[in-house]
Amino acid sequence: MGKKLVIKTVLICLGIFIIISAVGWFCIFNTYKLDTEPDTTVFVASTTINSGSIINESMLGVKTIKISSATDNMVTDMGECLEYKSIGQIRKGDYIYKNNLIPKNKIYSDDIRAIVLPATIEERLANLVHRGSLIDVIVYPADSLHTPQVVLAKVRVDEVFDDSGINAEGNEIGSRKGFIKLLLNKSQRERIYSAKIFGNLSYELYCDETQKPSREDYKIPEPEDQTPEK
């Protein structure tokens, strides 16, 4: 009898221990859940970045966060923000967001403005001039004694529009009248405005990026010499 009692007591104690252990582990796992979510690295400002600043490597730091906390707008690669321009202030420790940056190829000096010039299909070289093309702007003086002159050399066409204002690549315009959008600084715009008074503008297309620019031989006349086209 004594032996059976001991065995029963041991089994009861073992059962109680198993139950208590199970309850204990259940409470632990519910209170302290295992963290199996992967991490990701995002870029933050290591110092306050003022609005209009060009971001360099010394301004950047990294922070590790859970992948569920990251958004598509956060910068996760240095190439997505290095040498970009900040639109607004980014305080030290703040995340770097893509929508708060201007890409390198969209940074313009303060005097850059957009101008739009009309261009027929002939002037667009049968639609060979399109968005991204490199062109010379040529003036054909109203006075036939003067030869055509290069007003601007190797400028890039930013956009091409049709006569209804719809953005197009150029080859979609067909025979309709089109418009060429250029991004020019102050001195370039002054040359264009002056040349338009004395003649008609046309365009010559570069075959590739490696070609050297033409010499800009058009000179803005002195005020006393300016005679509007009749």
Secondary structure by P-SEA (a helix, b strand, c coil): caaaaaaaaaaaaaaaaaaaaaaaaaaaaaacccccbbbbbbbbbccccccccccccccccccccccccccccccccccccccbbbcccccccbbbbccccccccccccccbbbbbbbbcccccccccccccbbbbbbbbcccccccccccccccccccccccccccccccccccccbbbbbbbcaaaaaaaaaaaaccccccccccccccccccccccccccccccccc
